[in-house]
Amino acid sequence: MRSVNLRDAKTKLSALVDAAQHGESVTITKHGKPAAVIVPLALAEKWMSKKPNFADFLMSFPGEGVEFERNTSAGRDFEF
């Protein structure tokens, strides 16, 4: 994977997108440190499909038949 600084990426964006369409990934650096990556769409879709969203995670909780032991200790003492 090649690397390009941000200034060059701005001037060569069209070429970088063409490279991504042909399967090449490019790292964009800012002040010498990696800041972003341009990847082919198929690769990005593959990565994104692996990440479950939070709603799906919550819906996967078994719920029924699962019991939790309640913590009966006082969390804080409030005086009113």
BASE-79525 format. One record per residue (C-alpha): residue number from 0; residue in one letter; x, y, z. Coordinates in nm, 2 decimals, always signed. Example, Ala and Ser with C-alpha at 12.3 -4.5 7.8 and 13.67 -1.06 7.14 Angstrom:
2
num: 0, residu: A, east: +1.23, north: -0.45, up: +0.78 .
num: 1, residu: S, east: +1.37, north: -0.11, up: +0.71 .
END
This chain:
80
num: 0, residu: M, east: +0.00, north: +0.00, up: +0.00 .
num: 1, residu: R, east: +0.15, north: +0.33, up: -0.10 .
num: 2, residu: S, east: +0.13, north: +0.65, up: +0.10 .
num: 3, residu: V, east: +0.05, north: +1.00, up: -0.01 .
num: 4, residu: N, east: +0.07, north: +1.32, up: +0.19 .
num: 5, residu: L, east: -0.25, north: +1.53, up: +0.22 .
num: 6, residu: R, east: -0.15, north: +1.80, up: -0.01 .
num: 7, residu: D, east: -0.07, north: +1.56, up: -0.29 .
num: 8, residu: A, east: -0.39, north: +1.37, up: -0.22 .
num: 9, residu: K, east: -0.59, north: +1.69, up: -0.27 .
num: 10, residu: T, east: -0.43, north: +1.75, up: -0.61 .
num: 11, residu: K, east: -0.45, north: +1.39, up: -0.72 .
num: 12, residu: L, east: -0.78, north: +1.28, up: -0.58 .
num: 13, residu: S, east: -0.92, north: +1.16, up: -0.91 .
num: 14, residu: A, east: -0.61, north: +0.94, up: -0.97 .
num: 15, residu: L, east: -0.64, north: +0.80, up: -0.62 .
num: 16, residu: V, east: -1.00, north: +0.71, up: -0.67 .
num: 17, residu: D, east: -0.91, north: +0.54, up: -1.00 .
num: 18, residu: A, east: -0.64, north: +0.34, up: -0.82 .
num: 19, residu: A, east: -0.90, north: +0.23, up: -0.56 .
num: 20, residu: Q, east: -1.13, north: +0.12, up: -0.84 .
num: 21, residu: H, east: -0.85, north: -0.10, up: -0.97 .
num: 22, residu: G, east: -0.80, north: -0.26, up: -0.63 .
num: 23, residu: E, east: -0.52, north: -0.05, up: -0.48 .
num: 24, residu: S, east: -0.54, north: +0.10, up: -0.13 .
num: 25, residu: V, east: -0.37, north: +0.43, up: -0.05 .
num: 26, residu: T, east: -0.28, north: +0.57, up: +0.29 .
num: 27, residu: I, east: -0.31, north: +0.95, up: +0.32 .
num: 28, residu: T, east: -0.07, north: +1.11, up: +0.57 .
num: 29, residu: K, east: -0.10, north: +1.44, up: +0.76 .
num: 30, residu: H, east: +0.22, north: +1.58, up: +0.91 .
num: 31, residu: G, east: +0.39, north: +1.25, up: +0.84 .
num: 32, residu: K, east: +0.14, north: +1.03, up: +1.03 .
num: 33, residu: P, east: -0.13, north: +0.81, up: +0.88 .
num: 34, residu: A, east: -0.47, north: +0.99, up: +0.88 .
num: 35, residu: A, east: -0.69, north: +0.81, up: +0.64 .
num: 36, residu: V, east: -0.71, north: +0.53, up: +0.38 .
num: 37, residu: I, east: -0.87, north: +0.52, up: +0.04 .
num: 38, residu: V, east: -0.97, north: +0.15, up: -0.02 .
num: 39, residu: P, east: -1.16, north: -0.02, up: -0.30 .
num: 40, residu: L, east: -1.54, north: -0.02, up: -0.24 .
num: 41, residu: A, east: -1.56, north: -0.40, up: -0.21 .
num: 42, residu: L, east: -1.30, north: -0.40, up: +0.07 .
num: 43, residu: A, east: -1.48, north: -0.12, up: +0.26 .
num: 44, residu: E, east: -1.82, north: -0.31, up: +0.23 .
num: 45, residu: K, east: -1.65, north: -0.62, up: +0.36 .
num: 46, residu: W, east: -1.51, north: -0.44, up: +0.66 .
num: 47, residu: M, east: -1.84, north: -0.26, up: +0.73 .
num: 48, residu: S, east: -2.05, north: -0.57, up: +0.71 .
num: 49, residu: K, east: -1.84, north: -0.72, up: +1.00 .
num: 50, residu: K, east: -1.93, north: -0.45, up: +1.24 .
num: 51, residu: P, east: -2.26, north: -0.52, up: +1.42 .
num: 52, residu: N, east: -2.47, north: -0.21, up: +1.49 .
num: 53, residu: F, east: -2.57, north: -0.13, up: +1.85 .
num: 54, residu: A, east: -2.94, north: -0.20, up: +1.79 .
num: 55, residu: D, east: -2.87, north: -0.55, up: +1.66 .
num: 56, residu: F, east: -2.64, north: -0.61, up: +1.96 .
num: 57, residu: L, east: -2.92, north: -0.52, up: +2.20 .
num: 58, residu: M, east: -3.18, north: -0.72, up: +2.02 .
num: 59, residu: S, east: -2.95, north: -1.03, up: +2.04 .
num: 60, residu: F, east: -2.98, north: -1.03, up: +2.42 .
num: 61, residu: P, east: -3.16, north: -1.35, up: +2.52 .
num: 62, residu: G, east: -3.37, north: -1.18, up: +2.78 .
num: 63, residu: E, east: -3.63, north: -1.44, up: +2.88 .
num: 64, residu: G, east: -3.51, north: -1.70, up: +3.12 .
num: 65, residu: V, east: -3.20, north: -1.51, up: +3.22 .
num: 66, residu: E, east: -3.19, north: -1.39, up: +3.57 .
num: 67, residu: F, east: -2.94, north: -1.16, up: +3.73 .
num: 68, residu: E, east: -2.85, north: -1.14, up: +4.09 .
num: 69, residu: R, east: -2.94, north: -0.80, up: +4.23 .
num: 70, residu: N, east: -2.67, north: -0.60, up: +4.41 .
num: 71, residu: T, east: -2.84, north: -0.50, up: +4.74 .
num: 72, residu: S, east: -2.56, north: -0.29, up: +4.87 .
num: 73, residu: A, east: -2.62, north: +0.08, up: +4.91 .
num: 74, residu: G, east: -2.46, north: +0.27, up: +4.62 .
num: 75, residu: R, east: -2.46, north: +0.61, up: +4.78 .
num: 76, residu: D, east: -2.61, north: +0.75, up: +5.10 .
num: 77, residu: F, east: -2.82, north: +1.06, up: +5.03 .
num: 78, residu: E, east: -2.94, north: +1.29, up: +5.30 .
num: 79, residu: F, east: -3.24, north: +1.51, up: +5.23 .
END
